[in-house]
Amino acid sequence: MAGRGRAGGTNVVSVADPAANVVAALRAAMDGLDPARVVGGVLGLAGSGAERAGLMAGEAWRSAGLPGRPSVVADVLVAFAGATTEPDGAVLLSGTGAVAARIAEWEVVQVADGHGWLLGDEGSGVWIGRAAVSAALMALDGRGGPTVLVDGLAPLGTSADAIVSAVYARIAESGPAWLGTLAPLADQVARAGDQVAGAILDDAARRLTATARTLGRHGGPLVLAGSLLTEPTELARRVWAELGDDTRPITARDGAAGAAALALRAAFPSAELHRRVIGESA
């Protein structure tokens, strides 16, 4: 790979300034490279509102000084292409958001959830973070059982009022995606045996697998994508247990390589090139 760049999230629903993050990632990836040599691009973006995402991506592409216009696809398709050269299958993603999708001939043909932090994304990092804060508040005011989550949220405040004020302030500053930064706390506390946090992750795992099963039988692999399912998290362990043996799950690898593979497929329809880009064994 000639270059790589990293930046913040790009979900047009839950991130405060997704366009700036796209521009930052593109500029970092192109550092030291000639933009004139770029012949195409694929951006895999999360979030509801495809038209908004497309407009944002086009503006970001131009702001980064790149020629032409990129193809904008769903992040689930990029995750799928980065994990397998098979044209059909499904994706279950849990990161900041959560969604499942069925893929047929490199097209997203069915989607379940992915409705954003307020209306869906069940089992996502934001969903888990919000549930963790709610559980801590319930413990503090006597509506729920004791949980170590209260101690974990101490940097935000030691009273319910202080925690509520801090959370709303962080969301106003950084967008609802900030709640996803609390998901690792819930994961860590659940791994240590906290029953309240464990119940949150059990619920998240059940909701995620139910979303995936909504797609029905699809043939091909089920790709588990998103940081909460590709890292060795407690949530990932519970999702694998919920899935059981009736699926063909594989873990997503490099989304950037998946986007590059899709761009290559548009110019040179070759499974071998795709395999080399994503590092898949023949």
C-alpha positions in Angstrom: 0.0 0.0 0.0 1.5 3.4 -1.1 0.1 5.4 1.8 -2.2 5.3 4.8 -3.9 7.9 6.9 -5.9 7.8 10.1 -8.4 10.3 11.6 -11.6 10.4 13.6 -15.0 9.0 12.7 -17.0 9.9 9.6 -20.5 9.0 10.6 -22.6 11.9 9.3 -25.2 11.3 12.1 -23.1 11.0 15.2 -19.8 12.8 14.5 -19.4 16.5 14.9 -17.3 17.2 11.8 -17.0 14.1 9.6 -15.8 16.0 6.5 -12.8 17.3 8.4 -11.9 13.8 9.4 -12.1 12.5 5.9 -9.9 15.3 4.7 -7.3 14.6 7.4 -7.2 10.9 6.6 -6.8 11.6 2.9 -4.1 14.1 3.3 -2.2 11.8 5.6 -2.5 8.9 3.2 -1.3 11.1 0.3 1.7 12.5 2.2 4.7 12.4 -0.2 2.6 11.1 -3.1 1.5 12.9 -6.3 -2.3 13.5 -6.4 -2.2 13.6 -10.2 -1.5 9.9 -10.1 -4.8 9.1 -8.4 -7.2 7.6 -11.0 -10.1 6.7 -8.7 -11.2 6.1 -5.1 -13.7 4.3 -2.9 -14.8 5.7 0.4 -16.7 3.4 2.8 -18.8 5.6 5.1 -21.1 4.7 8.0 -24.3 6.3 9.1 -27.8 6.9 7.7 -28.3 9.5 5.0 -26.6 8.3 1.9 -27.1 11.6 0.0 -25.5 13.6 2.9 -22.6 11.2 3.0 -22.1 11.4 -0.7 -22.0 15.2 -0.8 -19.7 15.3 2.2 -17.3 12.8 0.6 -17.2 14.7 -2.7 -16.4 18.0 -0.9 -13.7 16.3 1.3 -12.1 14.7 -1.8 -11.8 18.0 -3.5 -10.6 19.7 -0.3 -7.8 17.1 -0.2 -6.7 18.2 -3.7 -7.6 14.9 -5.4 -8.8 14.7 -9.0 -12.2 13.2 -10.1 -14.8 12.1 -7.7 -14.8 9.0 -5.4 -17.3 6.2 -5.3 -19.1 6.2 -2.0 -20.2 2.9 -0.6 -21.4 1.6 2.8 -18.7 0.8 5.3 -20.1 -2.7 5.6 -19.2 -3.4 1.9 -15.6 -2.1 2.5 -15.4 -4.4 5.6 -16.6 -7.4 3.6 -14.2 -6.7 0.7 -11.3 -6.4 3.1 -12.0 -9.9 4.5 -12.9 -12.1 1.6 -12.8 -12.4 -2.2 -16.2 -14.2 -2.2 -18.9 -12.0 -3.9 -21.7 -13.1 -1.6 -22.2 -13.2 2.2 -23.0 -10.9 5.0 -21.5 -8.5 7.5 -22.3 -7.8 11.2 -20.6 -4.7 12.3 -20.3 -3.2 15.8 -18.1 -0.2 16.3 -19.3 3.3 17.1 -22.6 2.2 15.4 -24.0 -1.2 14.5 -25.5 -2.7 11.4 -25.8 -5.9 9.5 -26.0 -6.3 5.7 -26.3 -9.0 3.1 -24.0 -8.8 0.2 -24.7 -10.2 -3.3 -22.3 -9.8 -6.2 -20.5 -7.0 -4.4 -23.7 -5.0 -3.7 -25.5 -4.4 -0.5 -28.9 -5.9 -1.1 -30.4 -5.9 2.4 -29.7 -3.9 5.6 -30.8 -4.4 9.2 -30.4 -1.6 11.8 -27.8 1.0 11.2 -30.4 3.7 12.1 -28.1 5.9 14.1 -27.4 6.3 17.8 -30.9 7.7 18.7 -33.1 5.3 16.8 -31.0 2.1 16.6 -27.4 0.8 16.3 -28.3 -1.8 19.0 -25.2 -3.4 20.4 -22.9 -0.7 19.2 -20.2 1.2 21.2 -22.5 4.2 21.6 -25.4 1.9 22.7 -23.2 0.2 25.2 -21.7 3.5 26.5 -25.2 5.0 26.9 -26.3 1.8 28.8 -23.3 2.0 31.0 -24.0 5.6 32.0 -27.6 4.7 32.6 -26.7 1.8 34.8 -24.3 3.9 36.9 -26.9 6.6 37.4 -29.4 3.9 38.5 -27.0 2.6 41.0 -26.3 6.0 42.4 -30.0 6.9 42.9 -31.0 3.4 44.1 -33.0 2.2 41.1 -30.4 -0.4 40.1 -27.9 -2.7 41.7 -24.3 -1.8 42.6 -21.8 -1.7 39.8 -18.1 -0.9 39.4 -19.2 1.3 36.5 -19.8 4.1 39.0 -16.1 4.0 39.9 -15.1 3.9 36.3 -17.1 7.0 35.6 -15.5 8.9 38.5 -13.4 11.1 36.2 -16.7 12.6 35.0 -18.0 13.1 38.5 -19.0 11.3 41.7 -22.7 12.3 41.8 -25.5 11.7 39.4 -25.8 15.4 38.6 -22.1 15.8 37.9 -22.1 12.7 35.6 -25.1 13.9 33.7 -23.7 17.4 33.2 -20.4 16.0 32.0 -21.9 13.5 29.6 -24.1 16.2 28.0 -21.2 18.6 27.7 -19.0 15.9 26.0 -21.8 15.1 23.5 -22.3 18.8 22.8 -18.6 19.1 22.1 -17.8 15.9 20.2 -21.2 14.5 19.1 -23.0 11.4 20.3 -20.2 9.2 19.1 -18.4 10.2 22.2 -20.5 7.8 24.2 -18.7 5.0 22.3 -15.5 5.9 24.2 -17.2 4.4 27.3 -17.7 1.0 25.7 -14.2 -0.2 26.7 -15.0 0.6 30.3 -18.1 -1.6 30.2 -16.1 -4.4 28.5 -13.3 -4.3 31.1 -15.7 -4.2 34.0 -17.8 -7.1 32.6 -14.6 -9.1 32.0 -13.8 -8.6 35.7 -17.1 -10.1 36.7 -19.3 -7.1 37.3 -22.9 -8.4 36.9 -24.5 -5.2 35.8 -21.9 -4.6 33.0 -22.1 -8.3 32.1 -25.8 -8.0 31.6 -25.3 -5.0 29.3 -22.9 -7.0 27.1 -25.1 -10.0 27.1 -28.0 -7.8 25.9 -25.7 -6.2 23.3 -24.6 -9.6 22.0 -28.2 -10.9 21.8 -29.3 -7.8 19.9 -26.4 -8.0 17.5 -26.9 -11.6 16.6 -30.6 -11.1 16.3 -29.9 -8.3 13.8 -27.6 -10.6 11.8 -30.2 -13.4 11.8 -32.7 -11.0 10.3 -30.8 -11.3 7.0 -31.8 -15.0 6.8 -29.7 -17.6 4.9 -27.3 -15.9 2.5 -24.5 -18.3 1.6 -20.9 -17.2 1.8 -19.2 -16.1 5.0 -20.5 -13.8 7.8 -17.8 -11.1 8.3 -17.6 -9.7 11.8 -16.5 -6.1 11.5 -16.0 -3.0 13.7 -13.6 -2.6 16.5 -15.8 -4.2 19.1 -16.0 -7.5 17.1 -12.5 -7.6 15.6 -10.5 -6.9 18.7 -10.4 -9.5 21.6 -13.2 -7.9 23.5 -15.6 -9.4 25.9 -18.4 -8.4 23.6 -16.8 -10.3 20.7 -16.5 -13.4 22.8 -20.2 -13.3 23.7 -21.3 -12.6 20.1 -19.3 -15.7 18.9 -21.0 -17.7 21.6 -24.4 -16.4 20.6 -23.8 -17.2 16.9 -22.9 -20.8 17.7 -22.0 -23.2 14.9 -24.8 -22.4 12.4 -22.8 -19.6 10.6 -19.4 -19.2 8.9 -18.0 -16.2 10.8 -14.7 -14.7 9.9 -13.1 -11.6 11.3 -12.7 -8.5 9.2 -9.2 -7.3 8.6 -8.2 -4.1 6.8 -11.0 -1.9 5.7 -8.6 0.4 3.8 -7.5 -2.6 1.8 -11.1 -3.5 1.2 -11.7 0.0 -0.3 -8.6 -0.4 -2.4 -9.8 -3.8 -3.6 -13.2 -2.4 -4.6 -11.5 0.4 -6.5 -9.3 -2.1 -8.3 -12.2 -4.3 -9.2 -13.9 -1.3 -10.9 -10.8 -0.9 -13.2 -9.5 -4.5 -13.3 -12.1 -7.1 -12.4 -9.6 -9.7 -11.0 -10.1 -11.9 -8.0 -6.3 -12.4 -7.9 -5.6 -8.7 -7.6 -8.2 -8.5 -4.9 -6.7 -11.4 -3.0 -3.2 -9.8 -3.2 -4.5 -6.5 -1.9 -6.2 -7.9 1.2 -3.5 -10.6 1.8 -5.8 -13.5 1.5 -4.3 -17.0 0.9 -5.3 -18.6 -2.3 
